C-alpha cells in the first residue's frame, strides 16, 4: 500500500488567535513535504481552494516548489477543481511539474467541495456536473495525444492543435476523486481511471458500497479491477499518546468543521462525536501510532485499497506538531502497515538532518 499525506494548506488563526503570514505557511508546507519524502512516504497531495482560510489556490505551483526539495515522493493535486479550470492549462501545468520532478506528478481531478471557483472563473453552478464530465473528457484527450481534435459546450473547440510540453510519464496519471455520488464512481470506473474516496465523517462501512460499485462498474466496462487502484483519503493526526492526539487535534477540528458546518447547515461538531469517530468504525484516524495502524488495516479489510492519504491539518496546528505527526506516520505507522500487508519497506533518506534529528 502507498501511504502519504494531503493538505489544503489551511491558513486560519491558531488557538491563541495568531495568524501566520502566507510566506511562513508555505515555507512550513514545503518543509512538511521535504520531511515526508525523507521518511519514505509515498505521496504528498495539495488541494485547491479559493477561500481566505486556505492558501493553495494553485497546487501545481506549490508542488513544483516541493519538487525542488524532494527526491522520491509522488506529487499530486488533492484535488484539482477541473470543472472551473481550463483542461489545457491544467495539463500544461502538471506536465511541467512532471518534468521538473522527473516523473513524479499526478492529477487528482474532482468537482470540488466548495463553489467559490465557479463565479470567480465565470461558470454557472447549474452546469456543475456537465462541466466536470466535459472537461475530464478533454483532459484525457490531451494526455493521450499531442495533437487534439475536440469540441464541447463550455470551451472553445480545438481543431488539430498541439499541446506542449509533454510530460515525462506516458500517460500522466489522472485520478478521479469522489465524495458520495454513485454517478461519479461509475464515471471513474467506466473511464478506467484510479479513484480516490474522501471519507471525512460517519462510519467507514457506509463507504464500502462505493468501492464495490467501482470495481463492478469497471468490470462491466471491460476493465480489469485489479489494475485500477483505489485511494482512501481520511482526516487524521498522530501523537505519542491517544489522549494527546485527541486533545491537540480537536480544537482546530472544531473550529474548521464548525465554520464550514454553519455555512452548510450541518449540526455543530461535539467532542463526543469526535471521540466516537476516533473509534474503530469511525472515519477519523486520530490517535497514537498503534491506533492509526489498526484503523488503516481495518480500512484495508473493508476497501482492499492500494493507497492511503491522511489529511493531518484539518485546522491550523503548530508546525512542530504536524512535523512530529509526519515523523510518526513515516517512522512507525507506515512500516507497520506495509509489514502487515506484506509490502517491502520504503527507502528512507538517512542523509537528511530533517529525517534524522527532527523531534
N, C-alpha and C positions, 0 to 999 in steps of 0.2 A: 504493500500500500504506500502511495505517496502521501506525505504528511507536510502540511505547510500552514501558512498564516495569510489572512487577508485583512485589510483595513479600509475604512472610508476616510482616514486621516481627519478624525474629528478635531475640531478646534472650538472648544467651549470652556467657560471658566471652570477651574478645578474646585475642590471642596472649600478652599479658602477664598474663592472669588477671583483668583488670579487668572488672567488670560495670556497665554503665550503669544509672542509675535508669530506672524506667518513664517518668517525666516527660521525661527527656532523650531517650530513644529515640523517643518520639512527637514531640517537638519536632524532632528530626532528620528524621523521616519527613515531617512537614509541609513542612519546608524542601526536601526532595527532590522532593516533589510540585510545589512552587512553581517550582523551577528547571526541571523537565521542562515545565511549562506555558509558562514564559517562553522556552524554547528552541524552541517549536513542535512538541514531540512530541504525539502524538495521543491517547494513552490512558495512564491510570495505574490499576493494579489493586492491591487489598489483599485478601489471603486471610484465611480464618477458621480459627483453630486454638484448641484448649483445652488447651494444654500449657505448662509453665513456660518452655520455650525460645522461645516466640512470644508476642507481646503483643497482637496484634489478634484478639480473640475476637468483636468486633462491627464488621465492616468498614463498615457504613453510618455509624456514628458517626465513625470515623476519616476516611472520605471526606467527610463533611459539614464536618469541620474544614478539610479540604483545599479544599473548595468555596469557603470564605470567603476563601481566599488565592490562588485561581486564577481564570482568566477563560475559557479556551478548551478545555482538555483534558477528554476524556471520563473519567468516574469509574466504575469497575466493581469489583464483588467478584471475587475470583480465588482461591478460589471461595466461594460461599455453600453451606454444607453443608445442603442443603434437606431431606435425609432426617431430620435430627434437629431441625428447626426448624418453626415454625408458619407455613405459607404466608401466612396473613393478616397476621401481623406482618412477615414479610419484604416483602410487597407494600407495606404501610403505611410501613415504614422507607425503602424505596427510592423510593416515590412522594414522600415528604417530601424526601429527598435530591434528587430531580429538581426539585422546586420551589425548593429552596434554591440549586441550581446552575444554574437557568434552562434545564433540559432537557438536562443532560449525564450523567445517571445510567444505569447498566446493571446488570443482574443476570447474573452468570455462575454458573449452578447446577450443582452436582456432588454426587457421593455422598461425597466426602472421601477423603483419603489416610490419615487416622488415624481411630481409632474412639472416642476419649475422649468425644466429644459424645453418643454413644448411651447409655451408662449415666448420664451426667450429666443428661440430659433424660428419662430413663426409657423408652428404646426398646430393643427386643430386636434383637440383631445377626442373628438368624435371619430377620428381616424386611427385611434390608438393601436388597435390590433393590425389593421391593414398596413400601417406604416412599417411595423416591425416585419411582417411577413414579406413585404415587397423589398425592403432594404436588406434583409437577410439573403434573399434570392440574389440580389446584385452583388453583395459581398462574396458569396460563394462563386459567382461567375468571375469576379475579379481575381480571386486566388487560383482559379482553375486555368486561366488563360491570360497571357499578356495583352492580347487584342480582344476587345469586348464589343459585343453587339447586344444592346439591351434597351427595352422600352418599358416604362411604368407610368403610374398615375401621379406620383408625388415627387418626381425629379425629372429634369430634362433628360431626354434619351441620349444614349451613347452609341454612335454608329462607327464601328471599325476603328476606334481609337485605342492606343496602347497606354497602359498604366504602369508607371515606374515609381520607385525602384521595385525590383522583385526580391522577395525575402531569401534568406539563406536556406530555410526549411521549405520543402516542397512536398505536401502543401503546408502552408502556415496553419497551425492548429486553431480551430474555431470551436468553442464550446457554446452551448446554449444554457443559460441559467433560468430556472423556473422557480415559481413560488408554489402555488397550489392549484394551478389551472390545468386540467387534463388536456385541453387543446394544445397547450404549449408543450406538454410532454410528448404527445403524439407527433407534433411537428418535428421536434428534435429527432425522434426515433425514425420517422419516415425519411428524413434527410440523411440519416446515418451519421449524426453528429453526437459527440460526447455531451452528457447532460450533468449539470450541477443543480442539486436541490438545496435551496436555502431553508433551513429549519431554525426559526428564531423563537418558537414558543409552542406549547402544547406537548402532547405525548408523542414520542418517537414513532410508535406503532401506527399512528394516523397517516404517516407519510410512506409506509411500506407499499400501499397500493400504487403509488406513483412510480416506484422503481419497477414493480411488477408490470404495470401498464407499458412503461417504456420498453422493456425487453420483449414483451409480447407484440407491441406495435412494430418494433424493429424487425422481428422475425417475419411478421406478415408483409412487411415492405421488402423482404428479400435480403436483409442484413443479418449477419451473424452477431447476436447479442454479446457473445464472448469477446468480440473485438471493439465494443463500444464502452468506454469507461464511464463510470458514474462517480460523481463527487458529492460528498455531504458537507455542506458549509454551515457551521454552527457557531453560536456565541459561546465563549469560554474564557477561562482565566485560571492560571495555576499559581499556587503559592506553596510554601513549605508545609503548612497545615491546612486542613479543611476550613477551620474557623477563620484563619487569616485570609484565605481566598474569598470566603463569603463576605467578611467584614470589609475587605478592600474593594471588592467588585460591586457590591450592592449600591452604595451611594451614587456613583456615576451612572449605573444602570437605571436606577430610579429616576435620575434627572432626565436622561435622554428618552427613555421609554415613556415617562410621564408627559414630556413635552410633545412627543410625536402622538401619543395617545390622545391628548387634548385636541390636536388638530384633526384626528380621525374619528373621534367619538368612542375610543376604547375605554374600558374600565381602567382606572389608575393602577399601576403596579403596587404590590404589597410585599413586605418581607416574607410573609407566609407563603405566598405564591412563588416567590423567588426560591425559597428553600425547597418547596415541593418540586420545582423544575430542576433542582440540582440532584434530585433522587435518580434512581436507576432508569426510570422510564421517561423522565423529563428531558426537555430539549437543551438545557444548559449544561455545559461541561465546565463547571466551576468547582474547583476542589484541590486537594493535594494530588501529587502525581499518580498515586495508585487509583484514586477515584476517577481521574481522567483516563487512565489506561483502561480501566474496567468499562467506562462509558463508550470509548471508541470501539472496543471489542464487542460490546453489546450492539452498537450501531452496525458493526460489520455482520453480526448474526442476522440482523433484520434486512440489510440492504446489499450485502456482498459487494460493497463499493470498492473502487480502486484508488480513491483519493479522499483525504480528509483535510479540510481547511478550517482553521479556528479564527474567528474574529475576536481578538482579545480586548480591544479598546472600544467597547460599546459607547462609553463616555470617556471624558478626559481623566486619565490616571497619571500619576507621576512617572516620568520616563524610566526611572530606575526600577520601578515595579514591573513595568512592561518588559524591560530588558531581562529581569530575573525570571519572569514567566516564560519568555522565549528560551532562556537558558534551560529551564526545567523541561520544556517541550522537546528541545533538541537533545539534551544530555540524558534524560531519564525516560520520558514518555515514549518518544519515537523509537528508540532502540527496543524497548519492551514490547511495543505493539508489533514491530517488524519481526521480532523473535517469535512471538506468539503465533503470527501468521506465516512463519516460515520464510520470511523475506531476508535478503542479505543486509548486513549493516551498511549504513551510508558512509560515504567518505567524509572526513572531518578535517578542516584546515587547522592543523596544530601550530602553524607558523604565526597565527594572528594573536596579538595581545588581547583583542576583544574576546576571542573564544577561549583563551587560557585564563585570564585573570579577572574577567568581569564577575561580580557577585553582587 
